[in-house]
Amino acid sequence: MGEAFFWGAVGGGALVIGALIAGWAPIDRRVVGVVMAFGAGVLISAVAYDLVEEAFETSAGAGGMGAGFFAGALTFFAGDALIDRMGGDRRKSSGGEQAEGSGLAIVLGAVLDGIPESIVLGIGLLGGTGVSVAFIAAVFISNLPEGLAATTGLLRAGWSRRDVLLLWGGVALVSALAALAGYAAFDGVAPSTVAFVLAFAGGAILTMLADTMMPEAFEQEGRLVGLVTATGFAVAFFLHTID
């Protein structure tokens, strides 16, 4: 269980690292866009091979994978719509638009983005083979640009460095606890249930990428985003083949 907590903290800790970098060494928006695009490509690969493919193999024809995938997509869509109404629609922006929203919406948005992947980290340890290098890399690399971009925006919106670090530190703690919950809650459950959860996370993460992460990357960098996203996908796929 301690290992699950640790890897959840590692994944969420990328947000804190991104905040530290952005807080003490301001990053150009185009650089943030490139890093965000790379992280999106890495996560797309993780969804395809570490979540959906794994869910398909785990279900062994028992069903539930498709239902889980679309349940995850719809859950994120509904939760994100609610957070948007609360003022968290530009939570990943580096331009300072967060000033128009609420701190609670930003916190809830960050938790909504990170919970599915953290739970999967915990579930991945149940097989006794250790955490997937490809997936933990995907989570870390995708969270780093979110910490960079959102911190830059929050500071421009008037937040103090202390408050920003407390925000991301809290989200990292929630991520660690979610990984721990994934490990504890799904130990010994039926393979079809594990397949449903993996597919659920895949649907939620893919919807998040299309709804928040990739549009923000394109807005900041432009046409280069497509090439960088493809590169991120290729790197993550390579990691998957040697994992």
C-alpha positions in Angstrom: 0.0 0.0 0.0 2.9 2.3 0.7 4.2 1.8 -2.8 0.8 2.9 -4.2 0.8 6.0 -2.1 4.4 6.8 -3.2 3.7 6.5 -7.0 0.6 8.5 -6.7 2.6 11.2 -5.0 5.2 11.0 -7.8 2.6 11.5 -10.4 0.9 14.4 -8.6 4.3 15.8 -7.5 4.9 16.8 -11.1 2.4 19.6 -10.6 4.4 20.9 -7.7 7.6 20.7 -9.7 6.0 22.6 -12.6 4.8 25.2 -10.1 8.3 25.6 -8.7 9.8 26.1 -12.1 7.1 28.6 -13.2 7.2 30.5 -9.9 11.0 31.1 -9.9 11.8 31.1 -13.6 9.0 32.4 -15.8 8.4 30.2 -18.8 7.5 31.5 -22.3 3.9 30.5 -23.2 5.1 28.8 -26.4 7.5 26.6 -24.4 4.6 25.6 -22.1 2.5 24.8 -25.2 5.2 22.5 -26.6 5.6 20.7 -23.3 1.8 20.4 -22.9 1.5 19.0 -26.5 4.2 16.4 -25.7 2.4 15.4 -22.5 -0.8 15.1 -24.4 0.8 12.7 -26.9 2.2 10.6 -24.1 -1.2 10.3 -22.4 -2.9 9.4 -25.6 -0.5 6.5 -25.9 -1.1 5.5 -22.3 -4.8 5.5 -22.8 -4.5 3.3 -25.9 -2.0 0.7 -24.5 -2.0 0.9 -20.7 -5.7 1.4 -20.2 -8.0 0.4 -23.1 -5.8 -2.5 -24.3 -5.3 -3.7 -20.8 -9.0 -3.4 -20.1 -9.8 -5.4 -23.2 -7.3 -8.2 -22.2 -8.4 -8.1 -18.5 -12.1 -8.4 -19.4 -11.5 -11.6 -21.4 -14.8 -11.2 -23.2 -16.8 -10.7 -20.0 -17.9 -7.2 -21.2 -18.0 -4.0 -19.4 -15.0 -2.4 -21.2 -17.2 -0.3 -23.6 -19.5 0.7 -20.8 -16.6 1.8 -18.6 -15.0 3.8 -21.4 -18.1 5.8 -22.2 -19.1 6.1 -18.5 -15.7 7.7 -17.9 -16.0 10.1 -20.8 -19.5 11.2 -19.8 -18.5 11.6 -16.1 -15.6 13.8 -17.0 -17.7 15.8 -19.5 -20.4 16.4 -16.9 -17.9 17.2 -14.1 -16.0 19.5 -16.4 -19.2 21.3 -17.4 -20.0 21.9 -13.8 -16.5 23.2 -13.0 -16.7 25.5 -16.0 -19.9 27.1 -14.6 -18.1 27.6 -11.3 -15.3 29.5 -13.2 -12.7 26.9 -13.7 -12.9 26.7 -17.5 -9.5 28.2 -18.1 -7.7 26.4 -15.2 -4.9 25.2 -17.4 -4.3 28.6 -19.1 -1.0 30.5 -18.6 -2.5 33.8 -19.5 -4.0 34.7 -16.1 -7.7 34.1 -17.0 -8.0 32.3 -13.7 -8.6 35.7 -12.1 -12.2 35.5 -13.4 -12.8 32.2 -11.8 -12.8 30.8 -8.2 -10.1 29.0 -6.3 -12.5 26.2 -5.5 -13.2 25.6 -9.2 -9.5 25.4 -10.0 -8.9 22.9 -7.1 -11.9 20.7 -8.2 -10.8 20.9 -11.8 -7.2 19.7 -10.9 -8.6 16.9 -8.8 -11.0 15.9 -11.6 -8.1 15.8 -14.1 -5.9 13.7 -11.8 -8.1 11.2 -9.9 -8.6 8.6 -12.7 -4.9 8.2 -13.6 -4.0 8.0 -9.9 -6.5 5.2 -9.2 -5.1 3.3 -12.2 -1.6 3.6 -10.7 -2.8 1.9 -7.5 -4.7 -0.8 -9.5 -1.5 -1.5 -11.6 0.3 -2.6 -8.5 -2.2 -5.4 -7.7 -0.7 -7.7 -10.2 2.6 -7.9 -8.3 4.7 -6.8 -11.3 5.3 -3.2 -10.1 4.2 0.0 -11.6 4.2 0.5 -15.3 7.1 2.7 -16.3 5.3 3.9 -19.4 2.2 4.9 -17.4 4.0 6.6 -14.6 6.0 8.5 -17.2 2.8 9.5 -19.0 1.2 10.8 -15.8 4.3 12.7 -14.7 5.0 14.2 -18.2 1.4 15.3 -18.6 1.1 16.8 -15.1 4.3 18.8 -15.5 3.1 21.2 -18.2 -0.2 21.6 -16.3 1.7 22.8 -13.3 3.7 25.1 -15.5 0.8 26.6 -17.4 -1.7 26.9 -14.6 0.9 28.3 -12.2 1.9 31.0 -14.7 -1.7 31.9 -15.1 -2.4 31.9 -11.4 0.5 34.2 -10.6 -0.6 36.6 -13.4 -4.1 36.5 -11.8 -2.6 37.7 -8.5 -2.1 34.5 -6.5 0.9 34.3 -4.3 3.6 31.7 -4.7 2.7 30.3 -1.3 -1.0 29.8 -2.2 -0.1 28.2 -5.5 2.3 25.7 -3.9 -0.3 24.9 -1.3 -2.8 24.3 -4.0 -0.6 21.9 -6.0 0.7 20.2 -2.8 -2.9 19.5 -1.8 -3.7 18.0 -5.3 -0.5 15.9 -5.1 -1.7 14.5 -1.7 -5.2 13.8 -3.1 -3.5 12.0 -6.0 -1.4 9.9 -3.6 -4.5 9.0 -1.6 -6.4 8.1 -4.8 -3.6 5.7 -5.8 -3.8 4.2 -2.4 -7.6 3.9 -2.7 -7.2 2.2 -6.1 -4.9 -0.4 -4.6 -7.0 -1.0 -1.5 -10.5 -0.9 -3.0 -9.9 -3.2 -6.0 -7.7 -5.8 -4.4 -9.4 -9.2 -5.1 -12.3 -7.9 -7.2 -13.4 -9.6 -10.4 -11.4 -9.0 -13.6 -14.5 -7.5 -15.3 -14.6 -4.8 -12.5 -10.9 -4.0 -13.0 -11.5 -3.8 -16.8 -14.4 -1.4 -16.2 -12.3 0.9 -14.0 -9.4 0.9 -16.4 -11.7 1.7 -19.4 -13.4 4.3 -17.2 -10.1 6.1 -16.6 -9.2 5.8 -20.3 -12.5 7.5 -21.3 -12.1 10.2 -18.7 -8.5 11.0 -19.6 -9.1 11.1 -23.4 -12.0 13.4 -22.9 -9.9 15.7 -20.7 -7.2 15.8 -23.3 -9.6 16.8 -26.1 -11.5 19.3 -23.9 -8.8 21.1 -22.0 -5.2 20.1 -22.6 -4.9 20.0 -26.4 -6.9 23.2 -27.1 -4.7 25.1 -24.6 -1.5 23.7 -26.1 -2.7 24.8 -29.6 -3.6 28.2 -28.4 -0.2 28.8 -27.0 2.0 27.2 -29.7 0.0 26.7 -32.9 0.8 24.3 -35.7 3.8 22.7 -34.1 1.5 21.1 -31.5 0.5 18.3 -33.9 4.1 17.3 -34.5 5.1 17.5 -30.9 2.0 15.5 -29.9 2.9 12.7 -32.3 6.5 12.7 -30.9 5.1 12.3 -27.4 2.9 9.4 -28.5 5.9 7.7 -30.2 8.2 8.1 -27.1 5.5 6.7 -24.8 4.8 3.8 -27.2 8.5 2.9 -27.1 8.5 2.9 -23.3 5.5 0.6 -23.5 7.3 -1.9 -25.7 10.2 -2.2 -23.2 8.2 -2.0 -20.0 
